[in-house]
Amino acid sequence: MLPVELTDATDAPVCCSPLVREPLSAAEADDLAHTMKALADPARLRLLSIVAASEGAEACVCDLIEPVGLSQPTVSHHLKVLTEAGFLSRSKRGTWAYFRLVPGALDRIAQLLAAS
């Protein structure tokens, strides 16, 4: 079978397929790359999934250390990265920090991946 050649309204050959949706702007790509870098670590993905699976989508840092097998300072660093990227919010109760999944935080990435 011969390749199909696209044409425009004048029946002239068109070299490229038309865009079916708006591509990311440079600023959107930078923001999305920053966000995805926060997820590009196995420990952070595990921490995010543990928080999301916890009652009320909230967990104390004290409950996150053992499941990932990392030290408290390392877990705290990863949680800080996830918080700065907008996936988690942080509140302090006494001496412990609690992290909550930000509603809709994963939706933009899920929508982008589903549209591909």
Short mmCIF file of the C-alpha atoms (twelve columns), coordinates in Angstrom:
data_MODEL
# 
_entry.id   MODEL 
# 
loop_
_atom_site.group_PDB 
_atom_site.id 
_atom_site.type_symbol 
_atom_site.label_atom_id 
_atom_site.label_alt_id 
_atom_site.label_comp_id 
_atom_site.label_asym_id 
_atom_site.label_seq_id 
_atom_site.Cartn_x 
_atom_site.Cartn_y 
_atom_site.Cartn_z 
_atom_site.pdbx_PDB_model_num 
ATOM 1   C CA . MET A 1   0.000  0.000  0.000  1 
ATOM 2   C CA . LEU A 2   1.327  3.443  -0.930 1 
ATOM 3   C CA . PRO A 3   1.612  6.112  1.785  1 
ATOM 4   C CA . VAL A 4   -1.287 8.534  1.990  1 
ATOM 5   C CA . GLU A 5   -0.367 12.118 1.205  1 
ATOM 6   C CA . LEU A 6   -2.277 14.863 3.025  1 
ATOM 7   C CA . THR A 7   -3.560 17.809 1.021  1 
ATOM 8   C CA . ASP A 8   -4.892 21.255 1.924  1 
ATOM 9   C CA . ALA A 9   -8.006 23.017 0.544  1 
ATOM 10  C CA . THR A 10  -6.240 23.594 -2.795 1 
ATOM 11  C CA . ASP A 11  -5.332 19.900 -3.035 1 
ATOM 12  C CA . ALA A 12  -1.665 20.839 -2.686 1 
ATOM 13  C CA . PRO A 13  0.381  18.326 -0.674 1 
ATOM 14  C CA . VAL A 14  0.837  19.225 2.998  1 
ATOM 15  C CA . CYS A 15  4.054  18.160 4.643  1 
ATOM 16  C CA . CYS A 16  2.817  17.802 8.192  1 
ATOM 17  C CA . SER A 17  -0.230 16.619 10.076 1 
ATOM 18  C CA . PRO A 18  -2.283 19.437 11.572 1 
ATOM 19  C CA . LEU A 19  -2.200 19.903 15.340 1 
ATOM 20  C CA . VAL A 20  -5.228 18.415 17.066 1 
ATOM 21  C CA . ARG A 21  -4.714 20.323 20.298 1 
ATOM 22  C CA . GLU A 22  -2.731 23.263 21.629 1 
ATOM 23  C CA . PRO A 23  0.897  22.318 22.404 1 
ATOM 24  C CA . LEU A 24  2.547  23.338 25.666 1 
ATOM 25  C CA . SER A 25  4.031  26.810 25.831 1 
ATOM 26  C CA . ALA A 26  7.641  27.188 26.963 1 
ATOM 27  C CA . ALA A 27  6.493  28.329 30.426 1 
ATOM 28  C CA . GLU A 28  4.037  25.421 30.734 1 
ATOM 29  C CA . ALA A 29  6.767  22.978 29.697 1 
ATOM 30  C CA . ASP A 30  9.135  24.420 32.339 1 
ATOM 31  C CA . ASP A 31  6.465  24.168 35.050 1 
ATOM 32  C CA . LEU A 32  5.504  20.647 34.029 1 
ATOM 33  C CA . ALA A 33  9.148  19.523 33.891 1 
ATOM 34  C CA . HIS A 34  9.700  20.873 37.421 1 
ATOM 35  C CA . THR A 35  6.584  19.054 38.603 1 
ATOM 36  C CA . MET A 36  7.516  15.795 36.903 1 
ATOM 37  C CA . LYS A 37  11.081 15.966 38.281 1 
ATOM 38  C CA . ALA A 38  9.545  15.879 41.750 1 
ATOM 39  C CA . LEU A 39  7.883  12.590 40.808 1 
ATOM 40  C CA . ALA A 40  10.942 11.149 39.083 1 
ATOM 41  C CA . ASP A 41  12.219 9.411  42.197 1 
ATOM 42  C CA . PRO A 42  11.050 5.995  43.434 1 
ATOM 43  C CA . ALA A 43  11.055 7.074  47.097 1 
ATOM 44  C CA . ARG A 44  8.923  10.135 46.321 1 
ATOM 45  C CA . LEU A 45  6.459  8.076  44.318 1 
ATOM 46  C CA . ARG A 46  6.165  5.645  47.216 1 
ATOM 47  C CA . LEU A 47  5.715  8.441  49.744 1 
ATOM 48  C CA . LEU A 48  3.042  10.062 47.600 1 
ATOM 49  C CA . SER A 49  1.209  6.755  47.205 1 
ATOM 50  C CA . ILE A 50  1.383  6.044  50.950 1 
ATOM 51  C CA . VAL A 51  -0.040 9.460  51.788 1 
ATOM 52  C CA . ALA A 52  -2.741 9.089  49.128 1 
ATOM 53  C CA . ALA A 53  -3.692 5.629  50.477 1 
ATOM 54  C CA . SER A 54  -3.774 6.798  54.109 1 
ATOM 55  C CA . GLU A 55  -7.018 7.640  55.887 1 
ATOM 56  C CA . GLY A 56  -8.080 11.125 54.818 1 
ATOM 57  C CA . ALA A 57  -5.145 11.170 52.333 1 
ATOM 58  C CA . GLU A 58  -2.979 12.417 55.225 1 
ATOM 59  C CA . ALA A 59  -0.013 10.890 57.058 1 
ATOM 60  C CA . CYS A 60  2.435  11.823 59.787 1 
ATOM 61  C CA . VAL A 61  6.085  11.863 58.795 1 
ATOM 62  C CA . CYS A 62  6.618  9.422  61.685 1 
ATOM 63  C CA . ASP A 63  4.481  6.865  59.792 1 
ATOM 64  C CA . LEU A 64  6.362  7.300  56.524 1 
ATOM 65  C CA . ILE A 65  9.923  6.480  57.608 1 
ATOM 66  C CA . GLU A 66  9.657  2.713  58.065 1 
ATOM 67  C CA . PRO A 67  7.687  1.870  54.888 1 
ATOM 68  C CA . VAL A 68  10.294 3.460  52.611 1 
ATOM 69  C CA . GLY A 69  13.304 2.346  54.661 1 
ATOM 70  C CA . LEU A 70  14.993 5.735  54.675 1 
ATOM 71  C CA . SER A 71  16.190 7.986  57.484 1 
ATOM 72  C CA . GLN A 72  13.909 10.698 58.869 1 
ATOM 73  C CA . PRO A 73  15.984 13.544 57.359 1 
ATOM 74  C CA . THR A 74  15.895 11.878 53.921 1 
ATOM 75  C CA . VAL A 75  12.139 11.297 54.117 1 
ATOM 76  C CA . SER A 76  11.666 14.909 55.222 1 
ATOM 77  C CA . HIS A 77  13.704 16.110 52.232 1 
ATOM 78  C CA . HIS A 78  11.585 14.083 49.803 1 
ATOM 79  C CA . LEU A 79  8.386  15.357 51.422 1 
ATOM 80  C CA . LYS A 80  9.662  18.929 51.101 1 
ATOM 81  C CA . VAL A 81  10.269 18.417 47.360 1 
ATOM 82  C CA . LEU A 82  6.752  17.002 46.931 1 
ATOM 83  C CA . THR A 83  5.302  19.904 48.929 1 
ATOM 84  C CA . GLU A 84  7.185  22.524 46.885 1 
ATOM 85  C CA . ALA A 85  5.941  20.860 43.681 1 
ATOM 86  C CA . GLY A 86  2.363  21.224 44.905 1 
ATOM 87  C CA . PHE A 87  1.517  17.564 45.513 1 
ATOM 88  C CA . LEU A 88  1.385  17.722 49.307 1 
ATOM 89  C CA . SER A 89  0.486  20.291 51.927 1 
ATOM 90  C CA . ARG A 90  2.148  20.342 55.359 1 
ATOM 91  C CA . SER A 91  0.825  21.092 58.815 1 
ATOM 92  C CA . LYS A 92  2.618  20.823 62.125 1 
ATOM 93  C CA . ARG A 93  1.028  19.260 65.189 1 
ATOM 94  C CA . GLY A 94  3.237  19.283 68.235 1 
ATOM 95  C CA . THR A 95  6.647  18.021 67.181 1 
ATOM 96  C CA . TRP A 96  5.411  16.104 64.116 1 
ATOM 97  C CA . ALA A 97  4.649  17.233 60.596 1 
ATOM 98  C CA . TYR A 98  1.603  15.868 58.804 1 
ATOM 99  C CA . PHE A 99  1.356  15.743 55.037 1 
ATOM 100 C CA . ARG A 100 -1.864 15.755 53.059 1 
ATOM 101 C CA . LEU A 101 -2.395 15.100 49.370 1 
ATOM 102 C CA . VAL A 102 -3.470 18.321 47.641 1 
ATOM 103 C CA . PRO A 103 -6.824 17.650 45.948 1 
ATOM 104 C CA . GLY A 104 -6.426 17.563 42.174 1 
ATOM 105 C CA . ALA A 105 -2.626 17.773 42.314 1 
ATOM 106 C CA . LEU A 106 -2.178 14.712 40.125 1 
ATOM 107 C CA . ASP A 107 -5.003 15.573 37.720 1 
ATOM 108 C CA . ARG A 108 -2.979 17.777 35.342 1 
ATOM 109 C CA . ILE A 109 -0.306 15.142 34.843 1 
ATOM 110 C CA . ALA A 110 -2.924 12.399 34.450 1 
ATOM 111 C CA . GLN A 111 -4.814 14.486 31.865 1 
ATOM 112 C CA . LEU A 112 -1.652 15.245 29.937 1 
ATOM 113 C CA . LEU A 113 -0.616 11.593 29.866 1 
ATOM 114 C CA . ALA A 114 -4.119 10.439 28.900 1 
ATOM 115 C CA . ALA A 115 -4.228 12.897 25.992 1 
ATOM 116 C CA . SER A 116 -1.010 11.555 24.489 1 
# 
